[in-house]
């Protein structure tokens, strides 16, 4: 007799969804997940209001501030738009934490996961981190699936490198004209400080992980590290005032 696979919390949820919704397609599953997420958020909001008012639904209010029905709110999730019933209190002092008053997008958790992956955290580290912050589990496989969403962007990024090399070779006559510019301008063109710092950021990511399961896992980490590093490229260039004056002379009327 075949050994029965032990039922986990996630498999119980999956079984419940299948029994309740009887999905026939991926779209049906998506709708079921939206319902589950919506019900979960509404329940958490109601619990937050109970704590705020210091009495549970059905009990006698302890102050003049009581429940005041619900308001409709549509939020954007990674599974699509979800319409929620947001509980209200009579004096409007209720400030929910799970879903802020003016928050319309609840898909930010995926962006946070991708950001953590970009900084070199392993899927196991991210899974533990999410549990500590949000209080619910997220399997390593799910973390990997979320970060895999940037695959199409990575493929476009990879295709650019051969094009750049060909462009340099085909246009070397024009590119070599930079020798006519002053030292400060040439330094701006050929300096490697920024590139070395960028390479250091990439090495930091690869050193923090002992092993990558496949080539795509490495490519994904390097691409996300590049995106994370590029957000810091905002510092002022050395001798910029002088360089700007030189540019105005060489490219009169264009600066």
N, C-alpha and C positions, 0 to 999 in steps of 0.2 A: 504493500500500500504506500502510495506516494506521501511524503511528509508534507503536512499542511503548513503553508507560509504563515508566520505569526502576524497578527493584525496590529498595525501601528496606528497612531493618532491620525496621520495623513490618509491612510487607507480607509479608516472609518469615515472620514469626511468625504472621500471619493465615493465610497459605497452609498452614503446617504444621498449625495448628489445624484447618483445614477438611479437610485430607487425613487427619489422624489421627482426628478425631471425627465428621466428616461431619454437622455439625449441621443440623437441619431446622427449628429454631425459635429464638426469642430465649432460651428457657430452656436449650436445648442449648448455646448459646454461653456462657451464664452458667456452666454447669457446667464447660465446657472452660477458661474463664478461671480458675475456682477451682482446677482441677487444675494449671494452669500456675503459678499463684501458689504453691500448696502445694509443688510440686516445686522451685520456685526457692528458697523459704525453707529447705526441707530441705537442699538442696545448699549453701546459704550457711552453714547451721548446721554441717554436716559439715566444711566448710572452716575454720570458726572453731575447731572442736575439733582439727583437724589442727595448726593453729597453736598452740593451747593446749598440746597434748601434745608438740609438736615432733617429730612423726613422722606419716607418711601411712599410710592404711589398707593393711595388707599388709606394711609394713616392721617391723623389729624395734624394740620399745619401748625408749626410752632411760632410762626410770625405772620405778618401781613403779606409778605412776599410768597406767592404760591405759584403753582403751575398755570400756564396761560396758553395751552394748546400747542400747535406746531406751525412752522413756516416751511414752505417748499424751497428746496435748494438743489440745483443741478451741479454736480462736480465731475471733473474729468479724471478718469483712471486709466491705467494701462490696458484695461479691458473694454474701454469705451465710457460713454457718459452714464452717470447713475443719478437718479432722482431720489433725494432723501427727505424725510420728515424731521426737521430740526426742532427739538423741544425748546420752549421758551418759558421764562419766568415773568411775573407780572411787572416788576420794576426794571427789567432789562439789565440786571447786573450779572447775569450768567455769562461767563467767558469760557467756553469749552476749550479743552486742551487737545483732544484727539483730532478735532477739526476746527480750526480757528474761524472766527466770524466771517472774515472776508476771504477765506481760503477757497479757491475754486479748483485747484489741481491737487490730487492726492497721489499722483504717480511719482512724486519726488523721491520716494524710497529707492526706486530703480536708479535714478541719477546718483544717489548717494552710494549705492552699491558699486556702480561703475567708477565713481571717483575713488573709492577705497581700493578697488582693483588696480586703478592707475597708479596709486601710490605704493604698489608692491605687496599689498596684503593678499594672503592666500585665501582660497574659497572657504577653508575651514575657519580662518581668523574672522572673515567677514560674517560667516554664519553665526559665530559666537557673539560678535559685536552687535549684530542686529537683534539677537535675543536679549542682550543686556539692555539695549536702548528701548526697544519696542515691546519686549515681554512675550514675543512669540517666536517659534522656531522657523528657520529657513534652511532647507537642506543645502549641502554643498552643490548638488546637482542643479538646484533651482538658481543658485548664485551664478553658476556657469551659464545657464540658459539666458539669464538676464544680460550678462556681459556679452554673450554671443549676438545680441541684437545689433551690435555695431559692425557685424561682419560685412555688410554691403559697403559701408564707408571705408573699411580697411582695404577691401579689394580695389576701390577707386584710388586710394592712397598709394597702394603698391604699384599701380600702373603708371604713376607719375614719374618714378625714378628713372626708368630707361629713357623716357622722353626728355628729361632734364640733361642727361649725359649726351644724347644725340644733339640737343640744342647747342650745347657748349662746343662740340666738335664742328658743327656746321656753320657756326657764327663766330669762330675764333678771331677772324680778321677784325670784326667790329668790337669784340670784347677786349682785345688787346689795346685798344685806344686809351684805356684807363691810365696808361703810363704818362700821358700828357697832363694829368691833373696834379695839383699840389699834394704834398705829403699827407696832410690831414685828410683829404678826400680819399687818397689811395689807402690810408690806414682804415678808414671807414669801410672801404670795399673789401680789403683782403684780411682784416683782423679775424683771428680765430677764437678770441676770448669767449664770445657768445656760444660758438660751436662747441668749444671744450666744456663749457658749463652744461650745455645741453647733453653732451655725451656722458658727463658725470651723472646727470639725472637718470639716463638710461641704465648706466652700470649699477646705480643704486637699486633699481627695480630688479635687475637680473640677479644681483648678489643676495637679495633678501629671500629668494626662493631657491631651495636646494635642487629642485628638479622641475621640469616642465613636461607634462604628459605627452605633448605633441607639438609640432611646429606652429600650429595655429594658436595654441595657448601662449607661446612666446611672442608671436606676432601681435596678438591681441594686447598683451601686457606692454609691449614697446609702443604701440600706437596710442594707447590710452595715456601712457607716460608722456608722450609727445604733446598730446592735447593739454594735459595738466600743466606741463612746463611752459607751453606757449602763452598761457594766461598771465604769466609773470613778465612777459617781454614788454614792459611799459616804462623802463627807466630812461633817464635823459642821457643822450650820447655825449661823450667827452668832446670838448671843443666845438660843441654844436653851433654856437653863435658864429665862430670863425668859419666853420664849414658852410653854414648857411650863406654867409657873405660871398664865399668863393663860388658856391653854386649859382648865386645871383649874377655873378660876373660871367661864368661860362655858359649859363642858360638864361640870358637876359630876357625878361618879360615872361618867363615860364615859372618863376618861383614866387 
